[in-house]
Amino acid sequence: MDINTKKVKKNAFRISKERGITASRVRVPGGKCSAEVLGVVKDIAETYGNGSVHLTTRQGFEIEGISLEDMDKVNEMLQPVIENLGINQEIPGTGYPASGTRNVSACIGNRVCPFGNYNTAAFAKRIEDAIFPNDLHFKIALTGCPNDCIKARMHDFGIIGMTMPQYDPGRCVNCGACEKGCDQLSVNALRRENYKVVRSEEKCVGCGVCITKCPTRAFTRSRQKYYRLTIMGRTGKRNPRLGEDFLVWADEDTIVKVILNTYGFVKEYIDPNAPGGKEHVGYIIDRVGFAEYKKWALDGVRLLPETIVKDHVYWSGVHYR
């Protein structure tokens, strides 16, 4: 069988260890889908696969054991999934138009979790709409609060939900529940003065523990949604590391714009001689310099007055080379 591996991979199918056999990669932005999607995945696995479905680390599906000869038929069966999840597509019935830009992953967010500061799935879908399709490989993860259940700092872009606690001293009964919660579960950013609670703006990470612990709703979440954007965390062979803070108290529009600007930065500076034409965005920034990346990332961005931008970002991690 004559296999065009580039075409196979671009159509979001995997080249497997067994010649002539592939696996279909199904995008699920934010890890949220309907039961209808699960039914279609099941039908494809039983009709054209080997009956196995792998739940990937990025919250998508890989339908295993598909013959390369059946790719077109699988793409036709995938159409209702692509439409159900609202994935951008160039020609209906032909499957995914790119394998680049990894599935945007997210924790369950405030739809279920009492600690979530925002709807992670909705924001993940907004990012998906903005970045896909694209042949460049970015990894993006969203978590509802600084507990970081999705391990956002291990991605190119980690989006951590924050809230600016709103304090009503008229409802406060000076019980100390918020202060105790912040001390034991967060960063000890609260203290009591003259029977009122004082929040350290410098220490506060916007987690919302004070809000969940307050029995009288003296503390509530801010109407404005805020986010901490961490950048260039990664695993891999040479230099695995955690992402570092770039923006704090940023809004959605800013984060989407920074991610889109980064695609332009990569296209400008990617090494044309990189193996397979690929170079990880973090290594490009390491090579070009953070100052140049920052100029590209913030081009045309309108920051909130309260947004903190890091002047310098330094990464460490384990070095194997």
C-alpha positions in Angstrom: 0.0 0.0 0.0 1.3 3.4 -1.0 0.9 5.6 2.1 1.1 9.4 2.0 1.9 9.9 5.7 1.7 13.7 5.5 -1.8 13.5 4.2 -2.8 10.9 6.8 -1.5 12.9 9.7 -2.9 16.2 8.4 -6.3 14.6 8.3 -5.9 13.9 12.1 -5.2 10.2 11.7 -2.2 8.5 13.4 0.5 6.5 11.8 0.5 3.3 13.9 3.1 0.5 14.4 1.0 -1.8 12.2 1.4 -1.0 8.5 -1.9 -0.1 6.8 -3.6 0.5 10.2 -4.4 3.9 11.7 -6.3 5.6 14.5 -8.7 8.5 14.1 -8.1 11.4 16.5 -11.4 13.1 17.5 -11.2 16.7 18.9 -13.3 17.4 22.0 -12.7 21.1 23.0 -12.6 21.5 26.8 -13.3 17.8 27.2 -17.1 18.3 27.1 -19.4 16.5 24.7 -22.9 15.1 24.5 -23.8 11.5 24.8 -24.7 11.6 21.1 -21.0 12.1 20.3 -20.1 9.0 22.4 -22.6 7.0 20.4 -21.1 8.0 17.1 -17.6 7.2 18.4 -18.8 3.8 19.5 -20.3 3.1 16.1 -17.1 4.0 14.2 -15.0 1.9 16.6 -17.3 -1.1 16.0 -17.8 -0.6 12.3 -14.3 0.4 11.1 -12.0 0.0 14.1 -11.1 -2.9 16.4 -13.7 -1.9 19.0 -11.2 0.0 21.2 -11.3 3.7 22.0 -8.4 5.5 23.8 -9.2 8.5 25.9 -6.2 10.7 25.3 -4.3 12.8 27.8 -5.7 15.8 26.0 -9.4 14.7 26.5 -10.0 13.6 23.0 -10.7 10.2 21.5 -8.5 7.9 19.4 -10.5 5.3 17.6 -8.0 2.4 17.1 -7.6 -0.3 14.5 -8.9 1.5 11.4 -7.7 0.5 8.0 -6.1 3.3 6.0 -8.4 2.3 3.1 -11.4 3.2 5.3 -10.3 6.8 6.2 -12.9 8.4 3.8 -15.7 6.3 5.2 -14.7 7.2 8.8 -14.5 10.9 7.9 -18.1 10.7 6.7 -19.2 9.0 9.9 -17.3 11.7 11.9 -19.3 14.5 10.3 -22.1 14.7 12.9 -19.4 14.7 15.7 -17.6 17.6 14.0 -20.9 19.5 13.6 -22.1 18.7 17.1 -18.9 20.0 18.7 -18.8 23.0 16.3 -15.3 22.3 15.0 -14.2 24.6 12.1 -14.1 22.6 8.9 -13.2 23.5 5.3 -15.2 20.8 3.4 -18.0 18.9 5.1 -17.5 15.1 5.1 -13.7 15.2 4.8 -12.9 15.1 8.4 -10.4 17.4 10.2 -8.5 19.9 8.0 -5.4 19.9 10.2 -3.7 17.9 13.0 -1.9 20.9 14.4 -2.9 22.8 17.5 -3.6 20.1 20.0 -7.0 19.6 21.5 -7.7 22.4 24.0 -8.2 20.7 27.4 -10.0 21.9 30.5 -11.1 20.9 34.0 -14.8 20.7 34.6 -15.0 24.4 35.8 -17.8 26.2 37.5 -20.6 24.2 35.8 -20.0 21.6 38.5 -17.1 22.4 40.8 -17.8 24.9 43.6 -14.2 26.1 43.4 -14.3 27.0 39.6 -14.2 30.7 38.9 -15.5 30.4 35.3 -17.0 28.2 32.6 -13.9 26.4 31.4 -15.6 24.5 28.6 -17.1 27.7 27.1 -13.7 29.5 27.1 -12.0 26.4 25.7 -14.6 26.4 22.8 -13.9 30.1 22.2 -10.2 29.4 21.9 -10.9 26.4 19.7 -12.9 28.5 17.3 -10.1 31.1 17.2 -7.1 28.7 16.6 -8.3 25.7 14.6 -7.4 24.6 12.0 -3.7 25.4 12.1 -0.7 23.3 11.2 1.3 24.6 14.1 1.2 22.6 17.3 0.3 24.5 20.5 -0.8 23.0 23.7 -3.4 24.9 25.7 -5.1 24.0 29.0 -7.7 25.8 31.1 -8.3 25.3 34.8 -11.1 26.9 36.9 -9.0 27.9 39.9 -5.4 27.9 41.2 -5.9 24.3 42.4 -4.9 23.6 38.8 -6.5 20.1 38.4 -5.7 20.2 34.6 -1.9 20.8 35.3 -2.1 24.0 33.2 1.6 24.9 33.9 2.7 21.9 31.9 1.4 23.5 28.6 2.5 26.1 26.2 -0.4 28.2 27.5 -1.9 27.6 30.9 -5.1 29.6 31.7 -5.9 29.7 35.5 -9.2 31.1 36.6 -9.1 34.0 39.2 -11.7 36.1 40.9 -11.3 39.5 42.6 -13.0 38.9 46.0 -15.7 41.5 46.7 -16.0 42.2 50.4 -19.1 43.7 52.1 -18.3 44.5 55.7 -21.9 45.0 56.5 -22.5 41.3 56.1 -19.4 40.2 57.9 -19.9 38.7 61.4 -16.2 38.5 62.1 -16.3 34.7 62.4 -12.8 34.2 60.9 -13.8 31.4 58.5 -12.4 33.2 55.5 -9.1 34.0 57.2 -8.8 30.4 58.4 -9.6 29.0 55.0 -7.1 31.3 53.2 -4.4 30.4 55.8 -4.9 26.6 55.6 -6.0 26.2 51.9 -4.3 29.1 50.1 -1.7 31.8 50.6 -2.6 33.5 53.9 -3.7 36.8 52.2 -6.3 37.8 54.8 -6.0 39.4 58.2 -8.5 41.1 60.6 -8.2 44.7 61.6 -10.8 46.5 63.8 -13.3 43.7 63.3 -13.0 43.9 59.5 -11.2 41.7 57.0 -8.3 43.1 55.0 -7.0 41.4 51.9 -3.4 41.7 50.8 -3.6 42.5 47.1 0.0 41.5 46.7 -0.4 38.0 48.1 -3.9 37.2 46.8 -4.0 34.7 44.0 -7.7 35.1 43.3 -8.6 31.5 44.2 -11.9 32.3 45.8 -11.5 30.2 49.0 -12.6 33.1 51.1 -15.9 33.1 49.1 -16.6 29.4 49.5 -15.8 29.6 53.2 -17.9 32.7 54.1 -21.2 31.7 55.7 -22.9 35.1 55.2 -21.8 36.0 51.7 -19.7 38.9 52.9 -17.2 37.7 50.3 -18.5 37.2 46.7 -17.0 36.7 43.3 -16.3 39.7 41.0 -18.5 40.1 38.0 -15.4 40.5 35.9 -13.7 37.2 35.1 -10.0 37.2 35.6 -7.2 34.9 34.5 -3.6 34.1 35.1 -1.8 33.2 31.9 1.3 31.0 32.3 3.5 30.3 29.3 5.8 27.7 27.8 5.6 24.8 30.2 6.5 21.6 28.5 7.5 18.0 28.9 9.8 16.3 26.4 13.4 15.1 26.2 15.7 18.0 26.5 14.4 20.5 29.0 11.0 19.7 30.7 9.8 22.6 32.8 6.8 24.3 34.4 5.2 27.3 32.7 5.8 30.7 34.4 3.4 33.6 34.9 3.2 36.1 32.0 -0.1 37.9 32.8 -2.0 38.2 36.0 -5.6 39.6 36.3 -6.0 39.4 32.6 -9.3 39.1 30.7 -10.5 36.6 28.0 -9.9 39.0 25.1 -6.3 39.6 26.1 -5.6 35.9 26.4 -7.1 35.0 23.0 -5.2 37.8 21.3 -1.9 36.8 22.9 -2.3 33.2 21.7 -3.2 34.3 18.2 -0.2 36.7 18.2 2.0 33.8 19.1 1.1 32.0 15.9 2.5 35.0 14.0 5.7 35.0 16.1 6.3 31.3 15.4 5.7 31.7 11.7 8.3 34.6 11.7 11.0 32.8 13.7 10.6 29.1 13.3 13.7 27.3 12.1 13.1 26.2 8.5 15.7 23.5 8.9 14.1 22.0 12.0 13.5 18.2 11.8 10.2 17.6 10.1 9.7 21.3 9.7 8.6 21.5 13.4 10.1 23.5 16.3 8.4 23.7 19.7 7.3 27.3 20.4 9.1 27.2 23.8 12.4 26.5 22.1 11.9 29.3 19.6 11.4 31.7 22.5 14.5 30.3 24.2 16.4 31.0 21.0 15.0 34.3 20.0 14.6 35.8 23.5 11.6 36.6 25.7 11.8 40.3 25.0 11.2 39.8 21.3 8.4 37.3 22.1 6.7 39.7 24.5 6.7 42.4 21.8 4.9 40.1 19.4 2.6 38.7 22.1 1.3 42.1 23.3 1.0 43.7 19.8 -2.5 45.3 19.6 -3.5 44.0 23.0 -5.6 46.3 25.2 -4.9 45.3 28.8 -7.2 45.9 31.8 -5.9 48.6 34.2 -5.4 45.9 36.9 -3.5 43.5 34.6 0.0 42.7 35.8 2.5 42.0 33.0 5.8 40.4 33.9 8.8 42.4 32.8 11.0 39.3 32.5 10.2 35.5 32.5 12.9 33.0 33.4 12.4 29.3 33.1 14.4 26.6 34.7 13.5 22.9 34.7 15.6 19.8 34.1 18.3 20.1 31.4 19.5 17.0 29.5 21.4 18.9 26.9 
